[in-house]
């Protein structure tokens, strides 16, 4: 039997991004890393409903040399202390040209986690706050939920659902569940 999962973008979905000129950026330190309201409760609700929780995050500042890998890993250690996540997939590629297939919108991180955790992608969701997240989920064959934070950035494809935050996204997922 295959598992079902919620693939979660990190910055802007789980933790507060740093927004400058209408564009989101990741926090630079563990001290700046703060969960958004309702995230812990939403993750516990989804976990209790039988979903695996997998974080899939682009962290290109590491590849660009403007963020240390150690700082990102420290934030992920904190994330694992605070939330019941089953796996964290990270792409450190600075741009799409690297061609690893892991940097969103490519579906590599989702596909790797799906193989490792025996996940049925058609029964799973990708939840994110940027066009790359929506496209990644669609490219992997997941349903998608766009967290609309009002950034100055256009979507390239239509998500299955739109929500203002992870709490509402969890409500959408719970309402759409098929009886076991």
C-alpha positions in Angstrom: 0.0 0.0 0.0 1.3 3.4 -1.0 1.5 6.4 1.4 0.0 9.8 0.7 1.9 13.0 1.5 1.7 16.7 1.8 4.8 18.3 0.2 5.4 21.6 1.8 7.4 24.6 0.6 9.4 26.1 3.5 9.6 29.9 3.4 6.2 31.5 3.2 4.3 28.3 4.0 5.9 27.0 7.2 8.0 29.9 8.3 7.8 33.7 7.8 9.7 34.9 4.8 11.5 38.2 4.8 9.6 40.3 2.2 11.5 43.1 0.4 9.9 45.1 -2.4 7.0 42.6 -2.6 9.3 39.6 -3.0 9.9 36.9 -0.4 13.4 35.9 0.8 14.4 33.2 3.3 15.5 34.1 6.8 19.3 34.2 7.2 19.6 32.8 10.8 17.9 30.5 13.2 17.0 33.5 15.3 15.0 34.9 12.3 13.4 31.6 11.7 9.8 31.8 13.0 6.9 29.5 12.3 3.8 31.2 10.9 0.6 31.2 13.0 -1.4 27.9 12.8 1.4 25.9 11.1 2.1 23.5 14.0 -1.7 22.8 14.4 -2.2 22.3 10.7 0.8 19.9 10.5 -0.5 17.9 13.5 -3.9 17.7 11.9 -2.5 16.4 8.5 -0.2 14.0 10.3 -3.2 12.6 12.3 -5.1 12.1 9.1 -2.4 9.8 7.8 -0.3 12.0 5.6 3.5 12.0 5.5 4.9 15.6 5.7 7.7 16.3 3.3 9.4 19.7 3.1 10.7 20.5 -0.4 12.7 23.7 -0.5 14.9 25.6 -2.9 17.7 27.3 -1.1 19.7 28.9 -3.9 21.5 31.5 -1.7 23.8 28.6 -0.6 24.7 28.0 -4.3 25.2 31.7 -4.8 27.5 32.0 -1.7 25.3 34.4 0.2 24.0 31.9 2.7 25.9 29.1 4.5 24.7 25.5 4.2 25.2 25.2 8.0 22.7 28.0 8.6 20.1 26.3 6.4 20.7 23.0 8.2 20.4 24.6 11.6 17.0 26.0 10.5 16.0 22.6 9.4 17.0 21.1 12.7 14.8 23.6 14.4 11.9 22.8 12.0 12.2 19.1 12.8 12.0 20.0 16.5 8.9 22.1 16.0 6.9 20.0 13.4 6.3 16.3 12.8 8.0 16.3 9.3 9.0 13.0 7.9 11.7 14.2 5.4 13.3 17.4 4.2 14.4 17.7 0.6 16.7 20.7 -0.2 18.0 22.0 -3.5 21.0 24.3 -3.1 21.4 24.9 -6.9 21.8 28.6 -7.6 19.8 28.6 -10.8 17.8 26.4 -13.2 20.8 25.9 -15.6 22.5 23.5 -13.3 20.2 20.8 -14.6 20.0 18.5 -11.6 16.2 18.3 -12.0 15.8 19.0 -8.3 15.3 22.8 -8.3 11.6 23.7 -8.4 9.7 23.9 -10.7 11.4 20.6 -11.7 9.8 17.7 -9.7 13.1 16.0 -8.7 12.8 16.6 -4.9 9.2 15.3 -4.9 10.1 12.3 -7.1 13.0 11.3 -4.9 10.9 11.5 -1.7 8.1 9.6 -3.4 10.5 6.7 -4.3 12.1 6.7 -0.8 8.8 6.8 1.1 6.6 4.9 -1.3 4.2 7.8 -1.9 1.3 7.8 -4.3 1.6 11.2 -5.9 -2.0 11.2 -7.2 -3.2 11.1 -3.6 -0.7 13.8 -2.5 -0.6 17.6 -2.4 2.1 20.2 -3.0 1.5 23.3 -0.9 3.5 26.5 -1.8 3.5 30.2 -2.1 5.3 30.7 -5.4 4.7 29.8 -9.0 7.6 27.3 -8.8 5.8 25.4 -6.1 2.6 25.1 -8.1 4.5 24.1 -11.2 6.6 21.6 -9.3 3.5 19.9 -7.9 1.8 19.7 -11.2 5.0 18.4 -12.9 5.1 15.6 -10.2 1.4 14.7 -10.6 0.2 16.0 -7.3 -2.7 18.2 -6.5 -1.6 21.7 -5.7 -2.6 24.4 -3.2 -1.3 27.9 -3.7 -0.8 30.0 -0.5 -1.6 33.5 -1.7 0.7 35.9 0.1 0.1 38.8 -2.3 3.7 38.8 -3.7 4.5 40.7 -6.9 4.8 37.5 -8.9 2.4 35.9 -11.4 1.4 32.2 -11.4 2.3 30.4 -14.6 -0.2 27.6 -14.2 -3.4 27.3 -12.3 -3.3 25.5 -8.9 -6.1 23.2 -7.9 -6.9 25.3 -4.8 -5.9 28.7 -3.4 -5.7 29.4 0.4 -4.5 32.3 2.5 -2.4 30.1 4.8 -1.5 26.5 5.8 -4.4 26.3 8.2 -6.9 26.9 5.4 -5.0 24.6 3.1 -5.2 21.8 5.7 -9.0 22.4 5.8 -9.2 22.0 2.0 -7.3 18.8 2.2 -9.3 17.4 5.0 -12.6 18.3 3.2 -11.4 16.5 0.0 -10.3 13.3 1.7 -11.7 10.1 0.5 -13.2 7.8 3.1 -10.7 5.1 4.1 
